[in-house]
Amino acid sequence: MAEPAADLSQGPVLLSFSLATASFALATTVVRFYVRRGIHGGFGVDDYTSGVATVIALIATIFGILEGTAPEGSRALQFNVIGQPWYLVSVTLSKISICFFFMDLLRRARQWRVLLAGLIVLMAAINLAFALVVYLQCQPLEKAWNPSVAGSCSDPKIQVNFGYAQGAFSVFSWVFLALFPMLIIRDIARGGEPAWPLYTTAALSFVSGIFVIVRTAQTSQTTGATLYTIHFFYASLMAK
């Protein structure tokens, strides 16, 4: 029986969603820099990290746009595979930026700073491993979207299992960052720092965690897919 054709009918929707997401990320970064400079007269390590994350996210969005407007399934899958590590790096830097923000507030609380530093190293190492898995799934990589190319690929189940693991770790890290302000609120109160930025960060992290849970569940729908589909796009998008 012939394999069903890839569903690319929602390309315009994906394009609009990618542009809206990129515009929102860029706008929030600009506002953050403006407010930070107005209050502190300069930028911190967390601001620069956030800026780099935004630039990388914009590059990833370009791949997403090319993916959503590709004329054929194999071409869309190519941009999906190439773009995935860019999204992973972007979201990892965003989390690291939040950690740097907390570390700046907790200058006198060495135990919390050590914990956050450990989380930064853990996130960097694990997400680097996930990015390498994407690029090393086939030798050469082109075989991932062009089966006619000579070479070999790892078992697709390995890729799916890594996807589940990455989703689980993303949920853990986002939930941790969402709950962390509750753990340090006493230390912040002693220093006289305002608490509202912490609660805002916690709320955003919680929402991000929900999206990652949705993405992990959505991945299960792609297990048997060998062509690019609208569901495959959503599964990769929710990783962010």
N, C-alpha and C positions, 0 to 999 in steps of 0.2 A: 504493500500500500504506500502511495506517495506521501511524503512528509508534508504536513500543512504549511502553507506559506506564512511567513512572519507578518505579524500585525503591525504595520507602520502607519495606520490611518490616523493615529493621534499625534503625529509629529508636530503640528502647529501648537497643540496644547503643551507638549513637552518643551518646545522652544519658548513659549510664553512663560512657562513656569521657571525655566532656567534663567531667563532674563530678569524676571521679577526677583528671584532669589539673589542673583548677583547684585542687582541694584540695591536691595535692602542691606546686604552685607557691606557694600561700599558706603552707603549712606550712614549706617551706624558707626562704621570705623571713622569716618570724617567727623561726625558729631562727637565721638569719644575723644579724638585728638583735640578738637576745639575746646571742649569742656576741660580736659586735663591741662591744657596749656593755660587756660584762663584761671584755673584754681591753683596750680602748682608752678606755673611759669615755665614748664618744660615737660619732657616726656620721660617715662621710665622704661625699664626692660620689658615690662608687660605690654606697653603700648607698641614698642617696636616689633615684638613677637606677633602681636595682633595684626599689625600692618603687613608683615610678611605673609601671615596666614591668609589675609584678604587677597593679596596679590596672587598667591598660589591658587586660591579658590576661584579667582577670575579666570586663570588659565584652565582650571578643571572645567569651568562653566563653558569655555569655548569648545572643549571636547564634547561636553553634553549637548551643546547646540548642534555641532556637526553630527553627533550621534542621532539626535532627534529628527534631523532633516536629511539623513542619508537616504539615497534612492533605493537601496537594497539591504537585506538583512545582514549579509556578511560585512558590508561596509560599516553598518551601524555597530556591529559587534566589535569591529576593529577599534573604533573610537571609544567604545565602552571599556575594553580591556586596557587600552593605553591610558585612559583617563582615571581609572580606579585608584592607582597609587597617588595621583595628585590630590584627589579628594581625601585620601587617608592622611597624607602629610598635612593638608590644610586643617582638618579637624583636630589632629594631634597638636599642632601648633596653637590652635585656639584654646585647647584644654591647658596646655603649658602656660599660655598667657594668663589664664585664670589663676593657676598655681603661683605664678610670679606676683600677681596682684595680691593674693593672700599673704605671700611671704613678705611683701613690702609693708603690709599692715601689722605683721607679727614680728617686728624686728627684735623684740625682747623675749619672745617665746621660742627658745631654741628647739624644743621638742617638736613643735608644730612645723617649724621650718625644715627640720630633718625629715619629717614624714612627707612633706610636700616635695622635697628634693628627691626622695626615693620614688615617689609616684611619677615624677617627671622622667626619671631614668627608665622606669618600668614601661611607661607609655611609649617612650621613644623606641625602646628595644623591641617591644611586642609589635607595634604598628610597622616598624621597619621590616620585621619578619613577614608580616602579612603582605606588605607591598612587594617584597621579593618573591613571595609565593605566586602572586599574580603574574609577574614578569618571567618567572621560571617554570610556569605550568607546561609550556611547550618549548621544544628545541627544534627549529627556531620558533620564536614567538609568533611569527606569521601563521603558523599552522593552527593557532587557536581560532582564527577566523577564516582560514583557507585550508580545508582538509586535503586538498589536492597537492599541497606542498610536501615534499619528502621530509620526514622527521618523525618525532614521537611526542606524545603528550602524557601527562600523568593521569591517573584515574580521576574522572570527573567527580567522584564521591569525595576525593581528598579536597578538592576546591570547595565543594559544598560544606564539608565539615569545618574547613578553615573559616568559611563565611559565618557559620554558626558561632564558632569560637570568637571571631572578631566582634560579632554582634553582642555576645555575652559580655566580653570585656568592655565594650563601649558603654553598655548599660551600667556595668559596675562603676566605671570611672565617672560617668555623668551623675549617677545617683550619689556617689561619694562627694563630688563637688557640690551637689545640691544640698546635702546634709551637713557638709563641713562648717558652714557659717553658724549652725546651731551649736557646734562643739566649741567654737572659739569666741562666742559672743561675750563671755565674761572677760576674756583677755582684751577684747576690743573696747568694752565698756570701761575698763580700768585706764585705758589709754586715752579716753575721751574722743575716740573716732566715731563718726556717724555710722549707724548700723544699716541704713537703707540700701547702700550699695551691695551689702552682703545678701540681703533678702532678695534684691533684684537678680543677682547672680544665681542664687539658689532656685528661684522660680524658672529662669531660663534654662538652667541645667536640668531641672525636672522635666520640662517640656521636651528638651532634646533627648532625654532618656526614653520618653514615651515614643518618640519617632524611631529611635533605634530598635525598640521592642517590635514596633510595627514592621520595620525592615527585616528583622530576623525571622519573624513569622512569614513574611512575604517570600523570603528566600526558599521556603519549602515548596512553593508553587513552581519554582524554576528547575527543580531537581531533574526532571525528565526532559527539559527543553534543550534542543540542539540548535535552534535558531533563535535569533534575537526577537523578543516579543515586548509588548508594552509592560508586561509583568516583570520581565528581566530588568527593564530600565528602572522601574519603581524599586525593585529589590536593591539595585546598586545605589540608587539615589538615597534611600533611607539609611545607607551606611554612614551618611554624612551627619 
